[in-house]
Amino acid sequence: MVEAQKVVRTLSGRVVSNKMDKTVTVLVERKVKHPLIGKVMVKSNKVHAHDAENACNEGDLVTISESRPLSKTKNWVVSNVVTKAKV
């Protein structure tokens, strides 16, 4: 019997806070069309992601993937840093 591969959700967003130890806050933006008006709007969510090496700084573009709950608010892990912020 062939076992099904687990689908891992990944998102990309910008780091808006790295003040916590081994945790970053990532702002994930998505574009959705308004159901009545038809205008394309930007919706955003802030999620906490685990950054084990404290490698991310504010403004970095990162890819995060879903994981098991690591704390009360942390269910995501930083997969890789796409681009570093310009200082």
C-alpha positions as CSV (number, residue, x, y, z in Angstrom):
1,M,0.0,0.0,0.0
2,V,1.3,3.4,-0.9
3,E,1.4,6.0,1.9
4,A,0.2,9.5,1.1
5,Q,2.7,12.3,1.4
6,K,1.7,15.0,4.0
7,V,1.1,18.4,2.3
8,V,3.1,21.1,4.1
9,R,1.7,24.6,3.9
10,T,4.2,27.3,3.0
11,L,3.7,31.0,3.0
12,S,6.0,34.0,2.3
13,G,6.0,37.3,4.1
14,R,8.0,40.1,5.6
15,V,9.5,40.1,9.1
16,V,8.0,43.0,11.1
17,S,9.5,42.1,14.5
18,N,12.4,40.1,15.8
19,K,12.4,41.4,19.4
20,M,11.6,37.9,20.9
21,D,14.2,35.2,21.4
22,K,14.1,32.6,18.6
23,T,10.8,34.0,17.4
24,V,9.9,36.4,14.6
25,T,6.6,38.1,13.6
26,V,5.9,37.7,9.9
27,L,3.3,39.8,8.0
28,V,1.7,37.6,5.3
29,E,-0.2,39.6,2.7
30,R,-2.6,38.2,0.1
31,K,-4.7,39.8,-2.6
32,V,-8.4,38.9,-2.7
33,K,-11.2,40.2,-4.9
34,H,-14.1,41.8,-3.0
35,P,-17.2,39.7,-3.6
36,L,-19.6,42.6,-4.3
37,I,-17.5,45.5,-5.5
38,G,-14.9,43.5,-7.4
39,K,-12.0,45.6,-6.3
40,V,-8.7,43.7,-5.5
41,M,-7.9,44.3,-1.9
42,V,-4.9,43.4,0.2
43,K,-5.6,41.3,3.3
44,S,-2.9,40.6,5.8
45,N,-2.2,38.3,8.8
46,K,0.6,38.4,11.4
47,V,1.9,35.0,12.5
48,H,4.7,34.1,14.9
49,A,7.4,31.8,13.4
50,H,10.2,29.9,15.0
51,D,13.7,31.2,14.1
52,A,16.1,28.8,15.8
53,E,19.4,30.7,14.9
54,N,18.0,34.2,15.4
55,A,19.1,34.9,11.8
56,C,16.1,37.1,10.7
57,N,16.0,40.9,11.0
58,E,13.2,43.3,10.4
59,G,12.4,43.8,6.7
60,D,13.7,40.4,5.6
61,L,11.5,38.4,3.1
62,V,11.1,34.9,4.5
63,T,9.4,31.6,3.6
64,I,7.6,29.9,6.5
65,S,6.2,26.4,6.8
66,E,3.5,25.0,9.1
67,S,4.6,22.8,12.0
68,R,3.3,21.3,15.2
69,P,2.4,23.8,17.9
70,L,5.7,25.1,19.5
71,S,4.0,27.5,21.9
72,K,0.6,29.1,22.5
73,T,0.9,31.3,19.4
74,K,3.7,29.7,17.4
75,N,2.7,27.1,14.7
76,W,5.2,28.1,11.9
77,V,8.9,27.7,11.3
78,V,11.1,29.9,9.2
79,S,12.2,27.7,6.2
80,N,14.6,30.1,4.6
81,V,15.4,33.8,4.1
82,V,14.6,34.8,0.6
83,T,16.1,38.3,0.7
84,K,17.9,40.2,3.4
85,A,16.7,43.7,4.3
86,K,18.7,46.7,3.1
87,V,20.1,48.5,6.2
